[in-house]
Each structure stands twice: as structure tokens, then as C-alpha cells.
Amino acid sequence: MTPCLFESAALRHGPDPLLGLNLNGDWEKDISNLKCCQGSGCRLDQNRNVSRCDLEKRYANAKALFDSYKSAYNSNLTPSLSSEQRAFIQKWLISPQKGYMMSHPVSGPSPLWDIAAIASWQCGFKARVIRFLHFKDTDLYPLDTACDMLFVEAVDRLWLPEKALEFSLIVDFAFARDIPLWVSMVQSPKKPEGLGSSRTAQKYNRKLNALKLSRRPLEWIGESSLSKLQEQTDGWQSFFPTT
């Protein structure tokens, strides 16, 4: 009997963590790599009994991510992780108790989408990506009873009280449900931004630049939220001064 793809080393340790999905054009199941069940999720075992896997669950969870990405960026998700990054994620998925924080790319989407897709396809996790720039607290409501891990893309502008509060809401959500939290965070600019033309605009922007550069990103959230973030996320130390 052909081994189930989801039990094979080819998927769990191979070079393509999305093996079994055809990502050319509109993504779909790749039947050539799903010979175990021809994409049905059901097959006969050696005793002629029906054996089922969670193919449809994994497929539905991955589809939700691919559809969300296409809606957000008007293009198909094209995996771009390096071989070292893929190996790290596959090792992490063995026991995904905490997520990680990373710097957000200078332009374009973050690798969080790739990681969420791998987690959904390889392990059947319901992973969701929140775009922080467009975040509303109602974005968390549909996830209340169905979320295994949460990814937050492009966290920025925490010097604004409302944005710091929004990030704290997300951290509280992950902490209350004890789910891994991944974050890509926009780094503070190294140099002040342009001051503008009028004297009033220059004075205002000087104060604004001084405010933005006065603290590292996570200093803008409260101690309670930082403590909860520490429980659900690794790598936060690089965004917060330690003593």
C-alpha cells in the first residue's frame, strides 16, 4: 500500500514542505504527489478497511491562507523561504509552543504567510495572518473558537496609543488561548523623516520624530502585555532593551 503523504519523510523532512499542492497559477491539490489516496483523503488498507486522513482539513486551512494572501496582495502566494528557513520551520513544527518575532522586510509581504501555509498543510493547524496596518478588533472574533496559531504582519506605529492598544489586544488573545504568536515588526527609522515646508510643520515633525525615536518598539506597550508576549513568542528581546 502506498504510504500516506502526511506520514512520509518526503513531506516532513524533504525540500518542499508544501509537497502535494500545485502552486502554479490557481493553487490546487497535486494528485501526482497524492497517489496514496488520489486526493480523496480515503484509501483501503491491507485489510480492505477504509483508512482516512485529514487531507480535507489541511487543504481547507491552507486554502484560507492562500485566498487571504491573494485578496491582500492581488497575487498568488509564492513560497520564498530559504532551505535553512524551511528546515527551521519543519523542526519548529515538531513542538510549536511559542512563535517568534522578526523584522519586517523593507518592502512587500513578510515570510509569515509562507510559515502559516506550511503549518496548515504539514500539520493541519488553523493558522491565520493579521495585517496589522488594517487591523480591527473585530478581526479576532471569527478566530475565537478556531485558531491554533496567530501571525501578525508589519506591526508598526506603536508610539500611537491606539496602535499600542491594538497590539496588546492581539497579545492578550494569544495568551488567553495559549497559542503561538508570530510577529513581523517594522523597525524604527534610523534617521528622522522629512520635516516639511512650513515652520509649523517642521516644529511638529521634529517633535514627532523625537517621540518615535525615543523608545524601542516594545517599550510602548505595558508591562502586562510584554509579560504575556514573552510567554507566547521568542525573539522579542531584540525589540526591547534588556538589563
Secondary structure as UniProt FT lines:
FT   HELIX           5..7
FT   HELIX           9..12
FT   TURN            17..20
FT   STRAND          21..22
FT   STRAND          28..29
FT   HELIX           31..33
FT   TURN            35..39
FT   STRAND          42..44
FT   TURN            46..47
FT   STRAND          50..52
FT   HELIX           55..73
FT   HELIX           83..92
FT   TURN            93..94
FT   STRAND          99..103
FT   HELIX           112..123
FT   STRAND          127..131
FT   HELIX           132..134
FT   HELIX           137..143
FT   TURN            144..145
FT   STRAND          149..155
FT   TURN            158..159
FT   HELIX           161..177
FT   STRAND          181..185
FT   HELIX           199..213
FT   HELIX           217..220
FT   HELIX           223..232
FT   STRAND          233..234
FT   HELIX           236..239
//
